[in-house]
Amino acid sequence: MRRIRKHLTYANVMATVLTFILLGGTAWALSKNSVGSRQLKKNAVTTKKIKDGAVTGAKIANGAVSGANINTGSLKVTVTQATGQPIPPNPPPSGVGGATATCPAGKKAIAGGGLSDSANDGSFIEDSRPVNGTTTGPAQGGTFTGWRVIWNNFAGATNKTPTVYVVCLG
């Protein structure tokens, strides 16, 4: 103990205390989440420095990305088609028929339509709309799984075979 007391001068004690304060402050400054926007230089964060998958849709400000910013080649858009039963001319038996095309599971319907017969003989598309399932329309603001088209073969001379298309994303 006497040996230690010989070296316990005011200067040695203060130097030891100061060393602990400095090391403790440095450790606190380097603790987790201690670097913020004030410490980063302008343009210091580049694309290469961002971890893959780190930026999600929730982290992007509304309106920050528009259609002009999207590489359309990266979108996985497919078209699904369905053909309905032939529609006989009206009146026998009704002259009205339809078909529905739906997106494969995991894909989202974004548009659709039908192919009307090229012969302008009085047949026409009566209804073209998005659907959930086979015939039910989506709720206001809701999503949809397919597209349904109704044809009217009102004055046609021959049977019409309807074709309907749905554009799917994903």
C-alpha positions in Angstrom: 0.0 0.0 0.0 2.9 2.4 0.9 4.4 1.7 -2.5 1.1 2.8 -4.3 0.8 5.8 -2.1 4.2 7.0 -3.2 2.9 7.3 -6.7 -0.4 8.8 -5.9 0.3 12.4 -6.6 -2.3 15.0 -7.6 -1.0 15.0 -11.2 -1.2 11.2 -11.5 -4.7 11.0 -10.1 -6.0 13.8 -12.4 -4.3 12.2 -15.4 -6.0 8.9 -14.6 -9.4 10.5 -14.1 -9.1 12.5 -17.3 -8.1 9.4 -19.2 -11.3 7.6 -18.1 -13.4 10.6 -19.0 -11.9 10.8 -22.5 -12.2 7.1 -23.1 -15.7 7.0 -21.8 -16.8 10.0 -23.9 -15.3 8.4 -27.0 -17.0 5.1 -26.4 -20.3 7.0 -25.9 -19.8 9.0 -29.1 -19.1 5.7 -31.0 -22.1 3.9 -29.6 -24.8 2.5 -31.9 -26.8 5.1 -33.9 -24.4 7.9 -33.1 -23.8 9.0 -36.7 -26.6 11.1 -38.0 -27.3 13.4 -40.9 -25.2 16.2 -39.3 -22.1 14.0 -39.4 -22.5 12.9 -43.0 -21.0 15.0 -45.8 -23.2 16.1 -48.7 -23.5 13.2 -51.3 -21.6 10.8 -49.0 -24.3 8.1 -49.3 -24.2 6.7 -52.8 -26.1 3.9 -54.5 -23.2 1.4 -54.0 -23.2 2.1 -50.2 -26.9 1.3 -49.7 -27.5 -2.3 -48.7 -29.7 -4.3 -51.1 -33.3 -4.3 -49.9 -32.6 -1.5 -47.3 -34.9 1.0 -49.1 -38.5 -0.2 -49.1 -41.7 1.4 -50.4 -42.6 2.6 -46.9 -39.3 4.6 -46.8 -39.9 6.4 -50.1 -41.8 9.7 -49.8 -45.2 9.9 -51.6 -44.7 11.3 -55.1 -40.9 10.7 -55.0 -41.2 8.0 -57.7 -43.4 8.4 -60.8 -44.0 6.4 -63.9 -41.2 8.3 -65.7 -38.7 7.0 -63.0 -39.6 3.3 -63.5 -37.7 1.1 -65.9 -40.7 -0.6 -67.6 -38.5 -3.5 -68.6 -38.3 -4.4 -64.9 -42.1 -4.8 -64.7 -43.4 -8.3 -65.1 -46.6 -7.7 -67.2 -48.4 -10.6 -68.7 -51.7 -10.8 -70.6 -54.1 -13.7 -69.9 -56.9 -14.5 -72.4 -60.1 -16.4 -72.1 -62.6 -17.5 -74.8 -66.3 -17.7 -74.1 -69.0 -20.0 -75.5 -70.3 -19.0 -79.0 -73.1 -16.5 -78.9 -75.9 -17.2 -81.4 -77.6 -14.3 -83.1 -80.6 -12.7 -81.3 -83.3 -13.7 -80.7 -82.7 -17.5 -80.5 -82.0 -18.2 -77.6 -80.8 -14.8 -76.2 -78.0 -13.2 -78.3 -76.0 -12.2 -75.1 -73.0 -13.9 -73.6 -69.8 -13.2 -71.8 -66.4 -14.4 -70.7 -64.0 -13.7 -67.9 -60.2 -13.8 -67.9 -58.4 -14.0 -64.5 -54.8 -13.4 -63.5 -52.8 -16.3 -62.2 -52.3 -16.5 -58.4 -49.9 -14.0 -57.0 -50.5 -11.5 -59.9 -52.5 -8.3 -59.8 -55.0 -7.4 -62.6 -54.5 -3.8 -63.8 -56.5 -3.6 -67.0 -58.5 -5.6 -69.5 -60.9 -5.6 -72.5 -62.5 -7.7 -75.1 -62.2 -8.4 -78.8 -65.3 -7.6 -80.7 -65.9 -9.3 -84.0 -64.3 -7.5 -86.9 -67.5 -7.9 -89.1 -69.6 -4.8 -88.4 -72.9 -6.7 -88.5 -74.7 -5.4 -85.4 -72.9 -7.3 -82.7 -71.1 -5.2 -80.0 -69.5 -5.2 -76.6 -72.2 -4.4 -74.1 -70.2 -4.3 -70.9 -66.4 -4.4 -70.0 -65.3 -4.2 -66.4 -62.9 -5.5 -63.7 -64.1 -8.3 -61.5 -63.2 -10.2 -58.3 -63.7 -13.9 -59.0 -65.9 -14.5 -62.1 -68.6 -11.8 -62.2 -68.6 -9.7 -59.0 -67.1 -6.2 -59.4 -64.6 -4.8 -57.0 -65.6 -2.5 -54.2 -64.9 1.2 -54.6 -61.1 1.6 -54.5 -60.6 -2.2 -54.2 -58.4 -4.5 -56.2 -59.6 -6.9 -58.8 -58.5 -10.4 -60.1 -59.8 -10.4 -63.6 -61.8 -8.8 -66.4 -65.3 -9.6 -67.7 -66.8 -8.7 -71.0 -70.4 -9.1 -72.1 -71.2 -9.3 -75.8 -74.5 -8.6 -77.5 -75.1 -10.4 -80.8 -78.3 -8.4 -81.4 -78.3 -8.2 -85.1 -75.5 -10.5 -86.1 -76.0 -13.1 -88.8 -73.6 -15.7 -87.3 -72.5 -17.0 -83.9 -69.9 -14.8 -82.2 -67.1 -16.3 -80.1 -66.0 -13.7 -77.5 -62.4 -13.3 -76.4 -61.5 -11.4 -73.2 -58.1 -10.2 -72.0 -56.7 -9.2 -68.7 -53.4 -7.4 -68.1 -51.6 -8.8 -65.0 -48.7 -7.3 -63.0 -46.3 -9.3 -60.9 
